[in-house]
Amino acid sequence: MSNKLHIVSFNVPYPADYGGVIDVYNRLVALHRLGVDIHLHTFTYGRSESKELEQCCTTVTYYRRHTGLASAMGPKPYIVKSRQNNELLHNLQADKAPILLEGLHCCSVLEQLEGRRILVRAHNVEHEYYARLAAAERNFFRRLYLRSEARRLLRYEPVLLKSNAVLAVTQSDAEHFKAIGCHNVLLMPSSHNDDEVISLPNSDNDVSPRYVLYHADLSVPENIETVDFLCNNIFGRCPDIHFVVAGRNPSKRVTDSLASHRNVSLVTNPDDDSMRRLIQDAQVLMLFTNFPTGLKLKLLNSLYAGRHCLVNSAMVAGTELGRLCTVADTVEQQLQSLKTLIRQPFTKDNVDQRRTLLGSLYSNEANARILLSQI
């Protein structure tokens, strides 16, 4: 096993405050703790250089992403072409150390580095993800772009066959990559911000106010659609339950929709500590999605810190996490589950069950060792 590893990240992975960068940053930390000599190459895309990364990386090199019309032209996906960079290629060619590419976004070097040991972390089945984004998008021109990008990603995806290994987030994603011909596909769940389960048990005698929490980036079309669904199907039919909707940058559509529901509170742009308290104190956390690809990190955060989790099947697709949740797919099932869970104590046995399963399947160190077994 080589001790030196190049990692190419699609964006600056600190602060670790959203989806993919949470996975990348916590992987860096876990690899550093295992003694890996990490040389990070990262694109700056709406994020600044970070001194924090120097604590776990031997070197950090930043590259400008080439956004704009020129990168949108041609058959190659925009997320890939805008990250083609000759300086990056030159730096990777300076030695023979293995390379981890974070996402299909960074895979242009796969076509240019023959004979190198190269692994790809697949954060999603990207063309499926973009197709679903397109379906949720209301702006005509944005929807047109997303559909075009989904088609280009589908055509580009076979580039993964040039890698030595594909590290998939979920079992269902792993099966997809095997089906397209990738010869070495491993399941490596997402790395995350949580070191231990800190969920708080309660009992029938607990007099603290009980509420149901939905938390998300409230500017994202998928999450806006979920808020619409909750307003149309859930909030008004549970007048005796208090709901909290919390997240970043709520759109006007979200604020207008929630304003008509007296049993719903909106918490806008909570800081990390406030968000953690909201998750810990909630009696039930609702986590619904229409995107069955990838691992939803907010579900892991909720299981590590919260109480009862009410999810739909798509949220836990391809994972073992459904064993720790209440799964309900129809509105009637969801309503009945909410009315049951809001009264049901969350016990020490529930906490112990989470510690056992999460500790065995979703340990950052265990995930890092899966990666190291391939280099």
Short mmCIF file of the C-alpha atoms (twelve columns), coordinates in Angstrom:
data_MODEL
# 
_entry.id   MODEL 
# 
loop_
_atom_site.group_PDB 
_atom_site.id 
_atom_site.type_symbol 
_atom_site.label_atom_id 
_atom_site.label_alt_id 
_atom_site.label_comp_id 
_atom_site.label_asym_id 
_atom_site.label_seq_id 
_atom_site.Cartn_x 
_atom_site.Cartn_y 
_atom_site.Cartn_z 
_atom_site.pdbx_PDB_model_num 
ATOM 1   C CA . MET A 1   0.000   0.000  0.000   1 
ATOM 2   C CA . SER A 2   1.316   3.454  -0.919  1 
ATOM 3   C CA . ASN A 3   1.433   6.004  1.894   1 
ATOM 4   C CA . LYS A 4   1.061   8.928  -0.529  1 
ATOM 5   C CA . LEU A 5   -2.293  9.713  -2.069  1 
ATOM 6   C CA . HIS A 6   -3.465  12.475 -4.404  1 
ATOM 7   C CA . ILE A 7   -7.101  13.476 -3.865  1 
ATOM 8   C CA . VAL A 8   -8.883  15.654 -6.437  1 
ATOM 9   C CA . SER A 9   -11.979 17.352 -5.015  1 
ATOM 10  C CA . PHE A 10  -14.758 19.031 -7.008  1 
ATOM 11  C CA . ASN A 11  -14.897 21.890 -4.480  1 
ATOM 12  C CA . VAL A 12  -13.080 23.169 -1.406  1 
ATOM 13  C CA . PRO A 13  -14.137 20.651 1.270   1 
ATOM 14  C CA . TYR A 14  -14.024 22.984 4.263   1 
ATOM 15  C CA . PRO A 15  -16.192 24.150 5.918   1 
ATOM 16  C CA . ALA A 16  -17.967 20.786 5.785   1 
ATOM 17  C CA . ASP A 17  -21.452 22.247 5.593   1 
ATOM 18  C CA . TYR A 18  -23.244 20.527 2.718   1 
ATOM 19  C CA . GLY A 19  -23.652 17.103 1.100   1 
ATOM 20  C CA . GLY A 20  -20.604 16.095 -0.898  1 
ATOM 21  C CA . VAL A 21  -18.037 18.250 0.903   1 
ATOM 22  C CA . ILE A 22  -19.056 16.680 4.229   1 
ATOM 23  C CA . ASP A 23  -18.142 13.309 2.722   1 
ATOM 24  C CA . VAL A 24  -14.841 14.605 1.301   1 
ATOM 25  C CA . TYR A 25  -13.669 16.479 4.405   1 
ATOM 26  C CA . ASN A 26  -14.372 13.690 6.877   1 
ATOM 27  C CA . ARG A 27  -12.610 11.227 4.576   1 
ATOM 28  C CA . LEU A 28  -9.540  13.502 4.619   1 
ATOM 29  C CA . VAL A 29  -9.593  13.555 8.428   1 
ATOM 30  C CA . ALA A 30  -9.978  9.771  8.702   1 
ATOM 31  C CA . LEU A 31  -7.169  9.112  6.203   1 
ATOM 32  C CA . HIS A 32  -4.901  11.579 8.007   1 
ATOM 33  C CA . ARG A 33  -5.503  9.792  11.314  1 
ATOM 34  C CA . LEU A 34  -4.440  6.549  9.608   1 
ATOM 35  C CA . GLY A 35  -1.140  8.144  8.588   1 
ATOM 36  C CA . VAL A 36  -1.809  8.794  4.902   1 
ATOM 37  C CA . ASP A 37  0.314   11.469 3.189   1 
ATOM 38  C CA . ILE A 38  -2.510  13.416 1.496   1 
ATOM 39  C CA . HIS A 39  -1.919  15.818 -1.391  1 
ATOM 40  C CA . LEU A 40  -5.214  17.594 -2.006  1 
ATOM 41  C CA . HIS A 41  -6.082  19.242 -5.320  1 
ATOM 42  C CA . THR A 42  -9.316  21.205 -5.148  1 
ATOM 43  C CA . PHE A 43  -11.339 23.554 -7.311  1 
ATOM 44  C CA . THR A 44  -12.517 26.852 -5.895  1 
ATOM 45  C CA . TYR A 45  -16.175 27.217 -6.772  1 
ATOM 46  C CA . GLY A 46  -17.971 29.783 -4.626  1 
ATOM 47  C CA . ARG A 47  -15.728 28.887 -1.665  1 
ATOM 48  C CA . SER A 48  -12.481 30.354 -0.360  1 
ATOM 49  C CA . GLU A 49  -9.132  28.743 0.351   1 
ATOM 50  C CA . SER A 50  -9.068  27.132 3.803   1 
ATOM 51  C CA . LYS A 51  -6.183  26.945 6.287   1 
ATOM 52  C CA . GLU A 52  -8.104  24.201 8.096   1 
ATOM 53  C CA . LEU A 53  -7.287  21.745 5.298   1 
ATOM 54  C CA . GLU A 54  -3.570  22.086 6.070   1 
ATOM 55  C CA . GLN A 55  -4.204  20.286 9.368   1 
ATOM 56  C CA . CYS A 56  -4.882  16.999 7.561   1 
ATOM 57  C CA . CYS A 57  -3.170  17.436 4.166   1 
ATOM 58  C CA . THR A 58  0.548   17.631 3.378   1 
ATOM 59  C CA . THR A 59  -0.146  19.984 0.471   1 
ATOM 60  C CA . VAL A 60  -3.265  21.760 -0.751  1 
ATOM 61  C CA . THR A 61  -3.333  23.110 -4.303  1 
ATOM 62  C CA . TYR A 62  -6.210  25.259 -5.550  1 
ATOM 63  C CA . TYR A 63  -7.467  25.518 -9.135  1 
ATOM 64  C CA . ARG A 64  -9.946  27.865 -10.755 1 
ATOM 65  C CA . ARG A 65  -13.021 26.266 -12.249 1 
ATOM 66  C CA . HIS A 66  -13.625 27.475 -15.821 1 
ATOM 67  C CA . THR A 67  -17.300 28.379 -15.686 1 
ATOM 68  C CA . GLY A 68  -19.138 30.071 -18.529 1 
ATOM 69  C CA . LEU A 69  -20.412 29.394 -22.015 1 
ATOM 70  C CA . ALA A 70  -17.211 27.806 -23.351 1 
ATOM 71  C CA . SER A 71  -17.456 24.978 -20.811 1 
ATOM 72  C CA . ALA A 72  -21.115 24.434 -21.663 1 
ATOM 73  C CA . MET A 73  -20.388 23.716 -25.339 1 
ATOM 74  C CA . GLY A 74  -19.619 20.311 -26.784 1 
ATOM 75  C CA . PRO A 75  -20.430 16.732 -25.790 1 
ATOM 76  C CA . LYS A 76  -18.629 16.669 -22.438 1 
ATOM 77  C CA . PRO A 77  -20.722 17.419 -19.311 1 
ATOM 78  C CA . TYR A 78  -20.392 20.955 -18.009 1 
ATOM 79  C CA . ILE A 79  -19.481 19.731 -14.508 1 
ATOM 80  C CA . VAL A 80  -16.535 17.838 -16.054 1 
ATOM 81  C CA . LYS A 81  -15.355 20.236 -18.762 1 
ATOM 82  C CA . SER A 82  -15.340 23.214 -16.409 1 
ATOM 83  C CA . ARG A 83  -12.853 21.296 -14.226 1 
ATOM 84  C CA . GLN A 84  -10.406 20.331 -16.983 1 
ATOM 85  C CA . ASN A 85  -7.131  21.916 -15.976 1 
ATOM 86  C CA . ASN A 86  -3.650  21.551 -17.463 1 
ATOM 87  C CA . GLU A 87  -1.940  22.606 -14.244 1 
ATOM 88  C CA . LEU A 88  -3.779  19.856 -12.357 1 
ATOM 89  C CA . LEU A 89  -2.734  17.295 -14.960 1 
ATOM 90  C CA . HIS A 90  0.907   18.463 -14.783 1 
ATOM 91  C CA . ASN A 91  0.935   18.236 -10.972 1 
ATOM 92  C CA . LEU A 92  -0.521  14.727 -10.991 1 
ATOM 93  C CA . GLN A 93  2.087   13.610 -13.529 1 
ATOM 94  C CA . ALA A 94  4.946   14.684 -11.235 1 
ATOM 95  C CA . ASP A 95  4.960   11.291 -9.474  1 
ATOM 96  C CA . LYS A 96  3.363   7.830  -9.631  1 
ATOM 97  C CA . ALA A 97  1.292   7.966  -6.425  1 
ATOM 98  C CA . PRO A 98  -2.305  6.686  -6.578  1 
ATOM 99  C CA . ILE A 99  -5.152  9.138  -7.153  1 
ATOM 100 C CA . LEU A 100 -8.668  9.417  -5.730  1 
ATOM 101 C CA . LEU A 101 -11.088 11.429 -7.869  1 
ATOM 102 C CA . GLU A 102 -14.023 12.833 -5.903  1 
ATOM 103 C CA . GLY A 103 -16.986 12.470 -8.228  1 
ATOM 104 C CA . LEU A 104 -17.515 12.117 -11.956 1 
ATOM 105 C CA . HIS A 105 -16.868 15.884 -11.974 1 
ATOM 106 C CA . CYS A 106 -13.100 15.294 -11.727 1 
ATOM 107 C CA . CYS A 107 -12.785 12.412 -14.182 1 
ATOM 108 C CA . SER A 108 -11.261 14.244 -17.163 1 
ATOM 109 C CA . VAL A 109 -7.824  13.074 -15.964 1 
ATOM 110 C CA . LEU A 110 -8.942  9.455  -16.376 1 
ATOM 111 C CA . GLU A 111 -8.625  9.970  -20.123 1 
ATOM 112 C CA . GLN A 112 -5.104  11.408 -19.815 1 
ATOM 113 C CA . LEU A 113 -3.224  9.397  -17.153 1 
ATOM 114 C CA . GLU A 114 -2.525  5.949  -18.570 1 
ATOM 115 C CA . GLY A 115 -1.071  3.369  -16.212 1 
ATOM 116 C CA . ARG A 116 -1.844  5.185  -12.944 1 
ATOM 117 C CA . ARG A 117 -3.728  3.683  -10.020 1 
ATOM 118 C CA . ILE A 118 -6.903  5.791  -10.043 1 
ATOM 119 C CA . LEU A 119 -10.000 5.357  -7.889  1 
ATOM 120 C CA . VAL A 120 -13.278 7.245  -8.309  1 
ATOM 121 C CA . ARG A 121 -15.621 8.122  -5.469  1 
ATOM 122 C CA . ALA A 122 -19.096 8.083  -7.058  1 
ATOM 123 C CA . HIS A 123 -21.229 10.469 -4.983  1 
ATOM 124 C CA . ASN A 124 -24.314 9.733  -7.087  1 
ATOM 125 C CA . VAL A 125 -25.466 8.145  -10.294 1 
ATOM 126 C CA . GLU A 126 -25.063 11.626 -11.729 1 
ATOM 127 C CA . HIS A 127 -27.265 11.408 -14.821 1 
ATOM 128 C CA . GLU A 128 -30.162 10.104 -12.718 1 
ATOM 129 C CA . TYR A 129 -29.600 12.877 -10.184 1 
ATOM 130 C CA . TYR A 130 -29.639 15.590 -12.867 1 
ATOM 131 C CA . ALA A 131 -32.720 14.105 -14.531 1 
ATOM 132 C CA . ARG A 132 -34.575 14.327 -11.234 1 
ATOM 133 C CA . LEU A 133 -33.351 17.877 -10.673 1 
ATOM 134 C CA . ALA A 134 -34.764 18.730 -14.094 1 
ATOM 135 C CA . ALA A 135 -38.125 17.187 -13.200 1 
ATOM 136 C CA . ALA A 136 -38.315 19.340 -10.059 1 
ATOM 137 C CA . GLU A 137 -37.196 22.574 -11.768 1 
ATOM 138 C CA . ARG A 138 -39.883 25.125 -12.713 1 
ATOM 139 C CA . ASN A 139 -37.679 27.588 -14.595 1 
ATOM 140 C CA . PHE A 140 -37.826 26.632 -18.290 1 
ATOM 141 C CA . PHE A 141 -34.223 27.507 -19.184 1 
ATOM 142 C CA . ARG A 142 -32.776 25.946 -16.052 1 
ATOM 143 C CA . ARG A 143 -34.818 22.788 -16.716 1 
ATOM 144 C CA . LEU A 144 -33.510 22.704 -20.305 1 
ATOM 145 C CA . TYR A 145 -29.909 22.907 -19.064 1 
ATOM 146 C CA . LEU A 146 -30.438 20.155 -16.473 1 
ATOM 147 C CA . ARG A 147 -31.969 17.818 -19.057 1 
ATOM 148 C CA . SER A 148 -29.077 18.452 -21.429 1 
ATOM 149 C CA . GLU A 149 -26.535 17.848 -18.675 1 
ATOM 150 C CA . ALA A 150 -28.279 14.593 -17.692 1 
ATOM 151 C CA . ARG A 151 -27.957 13.322 -21.284 1 
ATOM 152 C CA . ARG A 152 -24.279 14.287 -21.468 1 
ATOM 153 C CA . LEU A 153 -23.576 12.652 -18.104 1 
ATOM 154 C CA . LEU A 154 -25.215 9.434  -19.290 1 
ATOM 155 C CA . ARG A 155 -22.998 9.377  -22.382 1 
ATOM 156 C CA . TYR A 156 -19.889 10.250 -20.372 1 
ATOM 157 C CA . GLU A 157 -20.419 7.759  -17.535 1 
ATOM 158 C CA . PRO A 158 -18.511 4.869  -19.242 1 
ATOM 159 C CA . VAL A 159 -15.291 6.805  -18.535 1 
ATOM 160 C CA . LEU A 160 -15.523 5.097  -15.122 1 
ATOM 161 C CA . LEU A 161 -14.466 1.844  -16.798 1 
ATOM 162 C CA . LYS A 162 -10.977 3.344  -17.108 1 
ATOM 163 C CA . SER A 163 -10.632 3.530  -13.305 1 
ATOM 164 C CA . ASN A 164 -9.159  0.824  -11.087 1 
ATOM 165 C CA . ALA A 165 -12.078 0.987  -8.671  1 
ATOM 166 C CA . VAL A 166 -15.391 2.768  -8.197  1 
ATOM 167 C CA . LEU A 167 -16.381 3.501  -4.595  1 
ATOM 168 C CA . ALA A 168 -20.185 3.702  -4.436  1 
ATOM 169 C CA . VAL A 169 -22.261 5.384  -1.741  1 
ATOM 170 C CA . THR A 170 -25.092 2.813  -1.609  1 
ATOM 171 C CA . GLN A 171 -25.627 -0.785 -2.633  1 
ATOM 172 C CA . SER A 172 -28.124 0.233  -5.315  1 
ATOM 173 C CA . ASP A 173 -25.588 2.656  -6.800  1 
ATOM 174 C CA . ALA A 174 -22.959 -0.105 -6.693  1 
ATOM 175 C CA . GLU A 175 -25.253 -2.429 -8.662  1 
ATOM 176 C CA . HIS A 176 -25.720 0.283  -11.288 1 
ATOM 177 C CA . PHE A 177 -21.968 0.707  -11.814 1 
ATOM 178 C CA . LYS A 178 -21.492 -3.052 -12.058 1 
ATOM 179 C CA . ALA A 179 -24.266 -3.193 -14.663 1 
ATOM 180 C CA . ILE A 180 -22.499 -0.695 -16.948 1 
ATOM 181 C CA . GLY A 181 -19.323 -2.801 -16.857 1 
ATOM 182 C CA . CYS A 182 -17.165 -1.386 -14.055 1 
ATOM 183 C CA . HIS A 183 -15.028 -4.351 -13.029 1 
ATOM 184 C CA . ASN A 184 -14.197 -3.364 -9.429  1 
ATOM 185 C CA . VAL A 185 -17.010 -1.691 -7.499  1 
ATOM 186 C CA . LEU A 186 -16.976 -1.394 -3.719  1 
ATOM 187 C CA . LEU A 187 -19.565 -0.089 -1.293  1 
ATOM 188 C CA . MET A 188 -18.116 2.784  0.771   1 
ATOM 189 C CA . PRO A 189 -20.848 4.704  2.642   1 
ATOM 190 C CA . SER A 190 -20.487 8.447  3.082   1 
ATOM 191 C CA . SER A 191 -18.139 9.842  5.686   1 
ATOM 192 C CA . HIS A 192 -19.941 12.224 8.021   1 
ATOM 193 C CA . ASN A 193 -19.579 14.769 10.819  1 
ATOM 194 C CA . ASP A 194 -20.705 12.515 13.665  1 
ATOM 195 C CA . ASP A 195 -18.352 10.516 15.895  1 
ATOM 196 C CA . GLU A 196 -20.975 9.043  18.223  1 
ATOM 197 C CA . VAL A 197 -24.732 8.705  18.682  1 
ATOM 198 C CA . ILE A 198 -25.932 11.545 20.910  1 
ATOM 199 C CA . SER A 199 -29.697 11.008 20.575  1 
ATOM 200 C CA . LEU A 200 -31.581 11.876 23.763  1 
ATOM 201 C CA . PRO A 201 -33.974 9.259  25.205  1 
ATOM 202 C CA . ASN A 202 -37.252 10.423 26.700  1 
ATOM 203 C CA . SER A 203 -40.244 8.865  28.429  1 
ATOM 204 C CA . ASP A 204 -43.975 9.259  28.920  1 
ATOM 205 C CA . ASN A 205 -43.198 11.479 31.927  1 
ATOM 206 C CA . ASP A 206 -41.158 13.959 29.879  1 
ATOM 207 C CA . VAL A 207 -43.110 17.238 29.857  1 
ATOM 208 C CA . SER A 208 -40.937 19.008 27.245  1 
ATOM 209 C CA . PRO A 209 -42.951 20.296 24.271  1 
ATOM 210 C CA . ARG A 210 -42.892 17.778 21.429  1 
ATOM 211 C CA . TYR A 211 -42.544 18.804 17.812  1 
ATOM 212 C CA . VAL A 212 -41.870 17.320 14.385  1 
ATOM 213 C CA . LEU A 213 -38.896 18.678 12.425  1 
ATOM 214 C CA . TYR A 214 -38.264 18.920 8.688   1 
ATOM 215 C CA . HIS A 215 -34.787 20.319 7.937   1 
ATOM 216 C CA . ALA A 216 -33.193 20.989 4.566   1 
ATOM 217 C CA . ASP A 217 -31.636 23.562 2.259   1 
ATOM 218 C CA . LEU A 218 -34.851 25.422 1.525   1 
ATOM 219 C CA . SER A 219 -33.598 26.999 -1.699  1 
ATOM 220 C CA . VAL A 220 -33.191 23.625 -3.494  1 
ATOM 221 C CA . PRO A 221 -36.060 22.674 -5.860  1 
ATOM 222 C CA . GLU A 222 -36.381 19.133 -4.482  1 
ATOM 223 C CA . ASN A 223 -36.746 20.420 -0.924  1 
ATOM 224 C CA . ILE A 224 -39.152 23.175 -1.973  1 
ATOM 225 C CA . GLU A 225 -41.324 20.480 -3.544  1 
ATOM 226 C CA . THR A 226 -41.205 18.521 -0.279  1 
ATOM 227 C CA . VAL A 227 -42.401 21.594 1.643   1 
ATOM 228 C CA . ASP A 228 -45.253 21.950 -0.875  1 
ATOM 229 C CA . PHE A 229 -46.140 18.290 -0.275  1 
ATOM 230 C CA . LEU A 230 -46.134 18.766 3.503   1 
ATOM 231 C CA . CYS A 231 -48.292 21.894 3.256   1 
ATOM 232 C CA . ASN A 232 -50.794 20.194 0.975   1 
ATOM 233 C CA . ASN A 233 -50.996 16.817 2.715   1 
ATOM 234 C CA . ILE A 234 -49.619 16.800 6.257   1 
ATOM 235 C CA . PHE A 235 -49.659 20.057 8.223   1 
ATOM 236 C CA . GLY A 236 -53.349 20.833 7.900   1 
ATOM 237 C CA . ARG A 237 -54.366 17.267 8.765   1 
ATOM 238 C CA . CYS A 238 -52.389 17.237 12.036  1 
ATOM 239 C CA . PRO A 239 -53.648 20.432 13.744  1 
ATOM 240 C CA . ASP A 240 -52.655 19.169 17.210  1 
ATOM 241 C CA . ILE A 241 -49.018 18.575 16.257  1 
ATOM 242 C CA . HIS A 242 -46.478 21.399 16.178  1 
ATOM 243 C CA . PHE A 243 -44.129 21.293 13.179  1 
ATOM 244 C CA . VAL A 244 -40.809 23.092 12.702  1 
ATOM 245 C CA . VAL A 245 -39.319 23.669 9.246   1 
ATOM 246 C CA . ALA A 246 -35.668 24.723 9.419   1 
ATOM 247 C CA . GLY A 247 -32.965 25.365 6.860   1 
ATOM 248 C CA . ARG A 248 -30.913 27.646 4.693   1 
ATOM 249 C CA . ASN A 249 -32.219 30.386 2.453   1 
ATOM 250 C CA . PRO A 250 -35.938 29.591 2.244   1 
ATOM 251 C CA . SER A 251 -37.418 30.689 -1.063  1 
ATOM 252 C CA . LYS A 252 -40.402 33.023 -1.181  1 
ATOM 253 C CA . ARG A 253 -42.463 30.040 -2.286  1 
ATOM 254 C CA . VAL A 254 -41.553 28.271 0.972   1 
ATOM 255 C CA . THR A 255 -42.261 31.249 3.245   1 
ATOM 256 C CA . ASP A 256 -45.580 31.957 1.515   1 
ATOM 257 C CA . SER A 257 -46.661 28.307 1.747   1 
ATOM 258 C CA . LEU A 258 -45.840 28.009 5.454   1 
ATOM 259 C CA . ALA A 259 -47.450 31.326 6.432   1 
ATOM 260 C CA . SER A 260 -50.965 29.879 6.208   1 
ATOM 261 C CA . HIS A 261 -50.296 27.079 8.747   1 
ATOM 262 C CA . ARG A 262 -50.605 28.161 12.388  1 
ATOM 263 C CA . ASN A 263 -49.068 24.925 13.704  1 
ATOM 264 C CA . VAL A 264 -45.809 25.420 11.733  1 
ATOM 265 C CA . SER A 265 -42.756 27.487 12.737  1 
ATOM 266 C CA . LEU A 266 -40.057 28.446 10.247  1 
ATOM 267 C CA . VAL A 267 -36.428 28.694 11.454  1 
ATOM 268 C CA . THR A 268 -34.286 30.463 8.870   1 
ATOM 269 C CA . ASN A 269 -30.534 29.896 8.504   1 
ATOM 270 C CA . PRO A 270 -29.873 28.334 11.914  1 
ATOM 271 C CA . ASP A 271 -26.181 28.070 12.825  1 
ATOM 272 C CA . ASP A 272 -24.653 24.642 13.435  1 
ATOM 273 C CA . ASP A 273 -25.310 24.630 17.186  1 
ATOM 274 C CA . SER A 274 -28.919 25.749 16.766  1 
ATOM 275 C CA . MET A 275 -29.537 23.135 14.086  1 
ATOM 276 C CA . ARG A 276 -28.068 20.401 16.269  1 
ATOM 277 C CA . ARG A 277 -30.330 21.427 19.173  1 
ATOM 278 C CA . LEU A 278 -33.380 21.429 16.905  1 
ATOM 279 C CA . ILE A 279 -32.523 17.898 15.757  1 
ATOM 280 C CA . GLN A 280 -31.819 16.612 19.274  1 
ATOM 281 C CA . ASP A 281 -34.968 18.077 20.821  1 
ATOM 282 C CA . ALA A 282 -37.411 17.042 18.078  1 
ATOM 283 C CA . GLN A 283 -39.628 14.074 18.848  1 
ATOM 284 C CA . VAL A 284 -39.874 13.106 15.163  1 
ATOM 285 C CA . LEU A 285 -37.731 14.019 12.168  1 
ATOM 286 C CA . MET A 286 -39.368 13.802 8.734   1 
ATOM 287 C CA . LEU A 287 -37.022 12.948 5.869   1 
ATOM 288 C CA . PHE A 288 -38.649 12.494 2.478   1 
ATOM 289 C CA . THR A 289 -37.062 12.491 -0.965  1 
ATOM 290 C CA . ASN A 290 -37.944 11.628 -4.548  1 
ATOM 291 C CA . PHE A 291 -34.262 10.949 -5.346  1 
ATOM 292 C CA . PRO A 292 -33.359 7.325  -4.481  1 
ATOM 293 C CA . THR A 293 -29.693 7.740  -5.525  1 
ATOM 294 C CA . GLY A 294 -26.837 8.523  -3.174  1 
ATOM 295 C CA . LEU A 295 -26.798 8.495  0.605   1 
ATOM 296 C CA . LYS A 296 -28.651 11.321 2.295   1 
ATOM 297 C CA . LEU A 297 -26.210 12.740 4.835   1 
ATOM 298 C CA . LYS A 298 -28.967 14.574 6.673   1 
ATOM 299 C CA . LEU A 299 -30.484 11.155 7.427   1 
ATOM 300 C CA . LEU A 300 -27.200 10.059 9.026   1 
ATOM 301 C CA . ASN A 301 -27.060 13.333 10.977  1 
ATOM 302 C CA . SER A 302 -30.623 12.747 12.169  1 
ATOM 303 C CA . LEU A 303 -29.915 9.161  13.230  1 
ATOM 304 C CA . TYR A 304 -26.790 10.166 15.134  1 
ATOM 305 C CA . ALA A 305 -28.403 13.090 16.946  1 
ATOM 306 C CA . GLY A 306 -32.205 12.832 16.775  1 
ATOM 307 C CA . ARG A 307 -35.062 10.636 17.952  1 
ATOM 308 C CA . HIS A 308 -37.677 8.946  15.754  1 
ATOM 309 C CA . CYS A 309 -37.042 9.252  12.003  1 
ATOM 310 C CA . LEU A 310 -40.005 9.024  9.635   1 
ATOM 311 C CA . VAL A 311 -38.805 8.404  6.072   1 
ATOM 312 C CA . ASN A 312 -40.035 7.207  2.716   1 
ATOM 313 C CA . SER A 313 -38.490 4.258  0.887   1 
ATOM 314 C CA . ALA A 314 -36.450 6.440  -1.468  1 
ATOM 315 C CA . MET A 315 -34.635 7.994  1.503   1 
ATOM 316 C CA . VAL A 316 -33.200 4.642  2.620   1 
ATOM 317 C CA . ALA A 317 -32.917 2.933  -0.782  1 
ATOM 318 C CA . GLY A 318 -29.796 0.788  -1.095  1 
ATOM 319 C CA . THR A 319 -28.876 1.094  2.614   1 
ATOM 320 C CA . GLU A 320 -29.486 -0.727 5.892   1 
ATOM 321 C CA . LEU A 321 -30.788 2.440  7.527   1 
ATOM 322 C CA . GLY A 322 -34.453 1.533  7.124   1 
ATOM 323 C CA . ARG A 323 -33.969 -0.757 10.121  1 
ATOM 324 C CA . LEU A 324 -33.533 2.337  12.293  1 
ATOM 325 C CA . CYS A 325 -36.464 4.325  10.853  1 
ATOM 326 C CA . THR A 326 -40.223 4.205  10.400  1 
ATOM 327 C CA . VAL A 327 -40.784 3.834  6.650   1 
ATOM 328 C CA . ALA A 328 -44.055 5.180  5.230   1 
ATOM 329 C CA . ASP A 329 -44.758 5.905  1.571   1 
ATOM 330 C CA . THR A 330 -48.412 6.907  1.375   1 
ATOM 331 C CA . VAL A 331 -49.926 10.018 2.925   1 
ATOM 332 C CA . GLU A 332 -52.221 7.936  5.118   1 
ATOM 333 C CA . GLN A 333 -49.286 5.863  6.399   1 
ATOM 334 C CA . GLN A 334 -47.307 9.022  7.115   1 
ATOM 335 C CA . LEU A 335 -50.191 10.646 8.997   1 
ATOM 336 C CA . GLN A 336 -50.756 7.554  11.128  1 
ATOM 337 C CA . SER A 337 -47.036 7.223  11.846  1 
ATOM 338 C CA . LEU A 338 -46.784 10.862 12.930  1 
ATOM 339 C CA . LYS A 339 -49.696 10.469 15.346  1 
ATOM 340 C CA . THR A 340 -48.066 7.364  16.838  1 
ATOM 341 C CA . LEU A 341 -44.460 8.575  17.009  1 
ATOM 342 C CA . ILE A 342 -45.262 11.967 18.541  1 
ATOM 343 C CA . ARG A 343 -46.468 10.068 21.638  1 
ATOM 344 C CA . GLN A 344 -44.038 7.133  21.573  1 
ATOM 345 C CA . PRO A 345 -41.040 7.374  23.940  1 
ATOM 346 C CA . PHE A 346 -37.562 7.155  22.412  1 
ATOM 347 C CA . THR A 347 -35.747 4.731  24.680  1 
ATOM 348 C CA . LYS A 348 -32.194 3.768  25.631  1 
ATOM 349 C CA . ASP A 349 -32.740 0.563  23.630  1 
ATOM 350 C CA . ASN A 350 -33.362 2.707  20.541  1 
ATOM 351 C CA . VAL A 351 -30.069 4.526  21.178  1 
ATOM 352 C CA . ASP A 352 -28.158 1.257  21.673  1 
ATOM 353 C CA . GLN A 353 -29.574 -0.181 18.442  1 
ATOM 354 C CA . ARG A 354 -28.321 2.870  16.533  1 
ATOM 355 C CA . ARG A 355 -24.871 2.671  18.111  1 
ATOM 356 C CA . THR A 356 -24.540 -0.962 17.074  1 
ATOM 357 C CA . LEU A 357 -25.627 -0.561 13.439  1 
ATOM 358 C CA . LEU A 358 -24.094 2.833  12.731  1 
ATOM 359 C CA . GLY A 359 -20.831 1.906  14.408  1 
ATOM 360 C CA . SER A 360 -20.452 -1.218 12.261  1 
ATOM 361 C CA . LEU A 361 -21.555 0.166  8.869   1 
ATOM 362 C CA . TYR A 362 -20.973 3.926  8.914   1 
ATOM 363 C CA . SER A 363 -17.662 4.416  10.708  1 
ATOM 364 C CA . ASN A 364 -15.435 7.011  9.024   1 
ATOM 365 C CA . GLU A 365 -12.333 4.971  9.883   1 
ATOM 366 C CA . ALA A 366 -13.833 1.778  8.450   1 
ATOM 367 C CA . ASN A 367 -14.699 3.627  5.248   1 
ATOM 368 C CA . ALA A 368 -11.152 4.986  4.998   1 
ATOM 369 C CA . ARG A 369 -9.760  1.465  5.308   1 
ATOM 370 C CA . ILE A 370 -11.973 0.307  2.427   1 
ATOM 371 C CA . LEU A 371 -10.361 2.986  0.280   1 
ATOM 372 C CA . LEU A 372 -6.843  2.113  1.435   1 
ATOM 373 C CA . SER A 373 -7.387  -1.534 0.538   1 
ATOM 374 C CA . GLN A 374 -7.491  -0.408 -3.121  1 
ATOM 375 C CA . ILE A 375 -4.238  1.578  -3.258  1 
# 
